[in-house]
């Protein structure tokens, strides 16, 4: 039952901001923002302007993507204004129970650059819970022989609020026979005890109905009531008496069901049935069992410090005559290290550019251990040799940051394992592993397979044919590793370059655009560039020297003997007295080719008088082989062939007209066709 209801007006509440700075971390300022709000604020209520308190301007909000990172979505951030809003019900009692301070700690995440900001919202209690008894009425049996001053422990009420809003006092409806004592327990809570003010007389009044009221300290106070139904029983000289008013014991939470807790003991100086004491709980308990004969209390099921830290149990001892005595058993549960720490990752940047500088924030790591004290104190460590480190950020949270240089081409991903270990004895630990993928940036220029290239191309090559292949590799990914080729310089005339060669942008194949002529161009050099598609693009240059090889495509050309201006053949005179070996003349020829293709040899094809003259195989010199005889004609003709060294060889011919005479005048009569030279 309850009477009255009260709420604190929302108008009198104002969020209070307590920002303060933490240490500088890698040039990023980590701040802790504190707000204080009442519980049960409506959804959409403004807690504070988080963006403003972090120093963000309104223009930054679209790019910073400010948001809340929390396991439970109690709050959200308005994307336009940056205000921190209530997004779900804030029931302090459900969130924090009886803890004196109730704070919701979470991280606000901002991007570009990535950073975390610790936010602490203290949720204050409002008087929204009425004190409640477990039952609408309780029955008591009191012997008419009970002496004034005798006390009876009453059922306590429960109030989920804390502080002044929690249960503060009990009141009893007016009665000349009974009064109420508010007994303060060890931890400050109140326990109602009914005190007998004067002797009872069953014959005059055998039944009493009293109202017990529980009040909290709110403004206005809330209350709850229950009815006390007191039956006066016949006299029984001696009521049971417990050896202690309060029994206190501590139990480790790990004790198994059936473990003995303690034994309560009461005595009764009566004899017979009136001295036989039966023990029972004042109210039903699911956690403990009480032996009604021996008073031994044992555990009924497993205890859990994290659920309930202490029990206050009223035990009754009733003798055979109906007299009842009460005592209180206070059981304190001792925490043991029975909970493994938990590791969770928040706002994880799974894709990390390889050019990320050391100290860049990657993720927020949170640890949680349900144990208390040293059993709940957790330390984290990073396993293995990885270019990351963890830095304590705030209570139970760490920052995972880069610690070394990242290179995707060497290590494209990392398995990062975080191990959390508590300080219990023995310590418990657990690990969590995440995979961090390193993304590519254009940090590698293309590299040619050779430092330089030299290619030999025979002249008279077919236009459009591939004459060379260059290749460059780039270990980057995607466009950063796509290579294209171009010609960026040459020793050819710029206007003529495109008519000589081209390069495939995709394959690096170099093509001849025309047939080369060794006699015109024996060599030329190109500078090729390989360039990736990154932004900005990276490139590398390499030289390609093209050597144009000779083919035997030019026949020898005779320079001497030559025809006269009018086309008539010239002649040479030989003294009649010329001795063997006399140099008569010389056949002179040239070949535009080179090498063996230009190596000339001279041969006599026809002679008017074989054996009269000799011809130098390599020199082309014509000499007399013997003296002129009487029978030899004065006019001689030699047909000479000039061959090159090509395969097959090319040749040219020359005709020599030789006249034996001691003077030009003497030679003229012997000449009819050739003209004197």
Buried (B, 14 or more C-beta within 10 A) or exposed (E): BBEEEBEBEEEEBEBEBEBEEEEEBBEBEBBBBBBBBBBBBEEEBBBBBBBBBBEBEEEBBEEBEBBBBBEEEBBBBBEEBBBBBBBEEBBBBEBBEEEEEBBBBBBBBBEEEBBBBBBBBBBBBBBBBBBBBEEEBBEBBBBBBBEEEBBBBBBBBEBBBBEEBBBBBBBBBEBEBBBBBEBEEEEEBBBBBBBBBEEBEBEEEBEBEBBBBBBBBBEEBBBBBBBBBBEBBEEBEBBBBBEEEEBEEEBEBBBEEEBEBBBBBBBBEBEEEBBBBBBBBBEEEEBBBBEBEEBBBBBBEEBBBBEEBEBBBBBBBBBBBBBBBBBBBBBEBBBBBBBBBBBBBBBBBEEBBBBBEBBBBBBBBBBBBBBBEEBBBBBBEBEEEBBBBBBEBBEBBBBBBBBEEBBBBEEBEBEBBBBBBBBBEEBBBBEBEBEBEBBBBBBBBBBBEEEEBEBEBEBBBEEEEEBBBBBBEBBBBEEBBBBBBBBEBBEBEEEEBEEBBBBBEEBBBBBBBEEBBBBEBBEBBBBBBBBBBBEEBBBBEBBBBBBBBBBBBBBBEBEEBEEEEEEEBBBBBBBEEBEEEBEBBBBBBEBBBBEEBBBBBBEBEEBBBEEBBBBBEEEBBBBBBBEBEEEBBBBBBBBBBBBBBBEEBBBBBBBBBBBBBEEEEBBEEBBEEBBBB
